[in-house]
Amino acid sequence: MRRLSDQRIREDRAEKRLEGKVPMPKEQTLDRVLDCGVVAVIRASSGEILADVASALAEGGVLCVEVTFTVPAAHRVLEDLTCRLGSRIVVGAGTVLDPETARVAILSGAEFVVSPTLHLGVIELCRRYDKAVMPGAFTPTEVLSAWQAGADVVKIFPSEITGPAYLKALRGPLPQVRVMPTGGVNLLTAADFLKAGACALGVGGALVDARSIQERDFARITTLARQYVEIVRRTRQEMNGGH
C-alpha cells in the first residue's frame, strides 16, 4: 500500500510540474524522429548534467533524445528536459521494461517510449496514451510480433552483434516495418545501417560518451552530433538519387 501511495505522489508532482505543457501528437513525434534520423541515447550516473548534454546535442542538430531509466531518478530528468528545452527537442524514455514505468515516463513528459525487449503491455499502454512506442526485438518473429501489436518503430537490439547485413535481411520479407538499429551504430557504420533500411539510428556511447559527460566537454558532443546529422542527410540524398 505504501509503495502505491508513493507512486501516486510522484505522479501528482509530475503532473503539476508539467501543467500547461501541450502534449505533442504522436504523428508529430514520429515525423520529428524520422526527419532527424538520429535518436541520442543518453545515460549517466547522475541525471543533473543531462539537460546540458541535450542542449549540446540540439546545437548539433540531434533533436531526439532518449533518457534511459538506468539513470537515477530518470523521471525527474525527463521533467527537467521537458520544462527547460520545451518544444526544441523531442524527449523520450528508454530502458522501459514494464507498463508501470512507461506510465511514469509519459506523465513525466516523455513523448516516446523505447524498450530493449518486447513487452506487449508496454505497447498497449503507449497506444492508450497515444504515445510513440519503440519496443526492442531481435528475431524476425519478435519484429513482426512487435509491429502487429502496434509498434511505431521496432528497435533492432543489440545491433552490434549483427550489423547492417542482418538489418537488410530482415527488411527483405518485412519491408513494411520501420526498424531502428541500436548498438554498434557509429560514424563508420551509420551510413551502412541507413542503406540497409534503417528509418532512424539509435546512437549511445558513440555520440555521448562517458568521458565527454565527465569532463563536461559539450563542444565535442555538439561536433559529433553535427557529424551524425550530416551522415543522415548525405546518405538519404544518395539513396534518393542525389535529390
C-alpha positions, 0 to 999 in steps of 0.5 A: 500500500505504501509503495502505491501511495508513493507512486501516486505522489510522484505522479501528482508532482509530475503532473503539476510540474508539467501543467500547461505543457501541450502534449505533442501528437504522436504523428508529430513525434514520429515525423520529428524522429524520422526527419532527424534520423538520429535518436541520442541515447543518453545515460549517466550516473547522475541525471543533473548534467543531462539537460546540458548534454541535450542542449549540446546535442540540439546545437548539433542538430540531434533533436531526439533524445532518449533518457534511459531509466538506468539513470537515477531518478530518470523521471525527474530528468525527463521533467527537467528536459521537458520544462527547460528545452520545451518544444526544441527537442523531442524527449523520450524514455528508454530502458522501459521494461514494464507498463508501470514505468512507461506510465511514469515516463509519459506523465513525466513528459516523455513523448516516446517510449523505447524498450530493449525487449518486447513487452506487449503491455508496454505497447498497449499502454503507449497506444492508450496514451497515444504515445510513440512506442519503440519496443526492442526485438531481435528475431524476425518473429519478435519484429513482426510480433512487435509491429502487429501489436502496434509498434511505431518503430521496432528497435533492432537490439543489440545491433552490434552483434549483427550489423547492417547485413542482418538489418537488410535481411530482415527488411527483405520479407518485412519491408513494411516495418520501420526498424531502428538499429541500436548498438554498434551504430557509429560514424563508420557504420551509420551510413551502412545501417541507413542503406540497409533500411534503417528509418532512424539510428539509435546512437549511445556511447558513440555520440555521448560518451562517458568521458565527454559527460565527465569532463563536461566537454559539450563542444565535442558532443555538439561536433559529433552530433553535427557529424551524425546529422550530416551522415543522415542527410548525405546518405538519404540524398544518395539513396534518393538519387542525389535529390 
